[in-house]
Amino acid sequence: MAPSPPILLIAGPTASGKSALALKLAQQIGAEIVNADALQLYADLRVLSARPSAGEEAMAPHHLFGVADAADGWSVGRWARAALPVIEDIKARGRMAIVVGGTGLYFNALTKGIADIPAVPQTTALALADIGEEVLRSRLAKVDPAAVARIAPGDLQRLGRALAVAEATGKSLTDWQAQTTPLLAPGSWRGLVVEPPRDVLYARCDARLATMVEAGALDEVRALTARNLSPSLPAMKAVGLRELASHLTGETTLPQALAAAQQSTRNYAKRQMTWFRNQTPHWPRVDAAAPQDQWGQFLALNGDLTAPGAHGM
């Protein structure tokens, strides 16, 4: 019996080319693709999240794309609980699972684990976030100085949650997070990061936003904002949504909204690159720009995955 193929984790910032790489591999070896992008979960965001098209999804089995409603906010834990059975089912059928996306916390959940933190009411965390960053950091420093150090300036939501957890449970969020077990067994997976040159990535981000507008992003934003959902929901924080919505309300012109959305997307891509460099420093990098060159680099790193008979097929 052929050995079970490894689970392949393909991470990277938006517009890096990771989805195209995953699809090409899936077509070549009969693998199946599992979504690890927090926004591509939502059915309401096909255009704005750059979800694979219906044609692309037909080229290989895709899982956990467009499965959630925008009103239903998914956490990292909920994604992991949905993804693990899918991955196991793919493996049980002798196929490779390719987990692809740009949400770093999803990959951390698989490779490092999820802390079993008791539920803290979101209203408590939000109320704490309202006390101001200086006071918030001062109070948090007394119970969780490590969280103060790692949470970026201005991220009041995460600061509020860290303080809420510490005060509600008597144990710091840092301590909770240290008590984790990887969800994927060591040795059962391999990872790589697709990280093209920054200038190329930013140009792709700009071009993608322009294409999104032509492909119906404004209609998507109009339909979503008409639902009057809570702005705290993940879907309502989609990159570009706020900027395009400002045009629909007459606050900005379309060129202004597009430029602002492009800037937000570039900022988001930069944060993703920083996250993956800090959190996955030992994962191999595919740093070429052109798709064919990215594929060549991938083969140089993982050529055994495409070798005849590699999957018992």
C-alpha positions, 0 to 999 in steps of 0.5 A: 500500500502506498504511503499516505501523501503529505498534507500540503500547506500553501500560504501567502499574501493576497494576489501572490499566485498561491491559488493558481499554484494550488490549482495547477498541482491539484489538476496534475496529481488529483489533489483536493483544495481546502480553503484557508482564507477567512473571507473566502468562506463567505458566500457573499464575497466571491468577487471581493475576496477573490474566491476561485471562479466557478470554472476554476472550482470545476477543475478540481475539488474545492472545499470550504469556499463560500460555505458561510453567510456573512451574518455568521461570523466564523472563528479560527476554532470553527474553521479548524473544526470544519477543516480537519474532517475534510482533510481526513476524508481527503486523506482517507480516499488516498488523495492529497489535501492542499490547504491554501490561503492567506489567513495565518492564524488558520495555519497556526491552528493546524501546525501549532494548535488552538488554545482551549480558552473559555468563552468571554462575552464579546460585549465585555471585550468591546467595552474594554476596548472603549476605555482607550489604548493607553489605559488598556495597555497599562492594565493589560501590562499588569496581567499579560505583558507579553500580549502588550508587546505583541499586539500592534498599536491601535489594535483595540479589539485584540487588546480588549480581548486579551484583558477580558480573558485575563480578568475573566479567567484569572489566567493570561491569554499568553498562558492559555495560548501556550497550552496547545497541541498541533492539530496536524501530526508532526511529519504529516504535512509540509508547508511553503509560502508564496512570496513574490517581490513586493513591487510585483505583489503591489502591482497585482493588488492594484490590478486585481481591485480594478478588475473586481470593480469591473466584475461586480464588486460594487453590486456585491458591496451594495447587497452586503451593506443593505443587510445592515449587519454588525460592522464587527462581523468578519465579512464586514471587515473585508478589505476594500468593502468600506472604501467601495461602500463610501462611493455607493453612499456618495461620499467619494468618487469611484476613482477615489474609492478604488484608489483607497481600496487599492491602498488598503489592499497593499497595506493588508498584503504587507501585514500578511508578508510580515506575519508569514516571515515572523511566524513561518520563517523556516517554511520554504519560499516561492519568491518568483513573480511569473506563474511559470517561474513559481511552478518551476520553483515549486517543482524544485522544492516538491518535485517528489509530489508530482512524480509518477506513482507518488500517490498510489494513483 
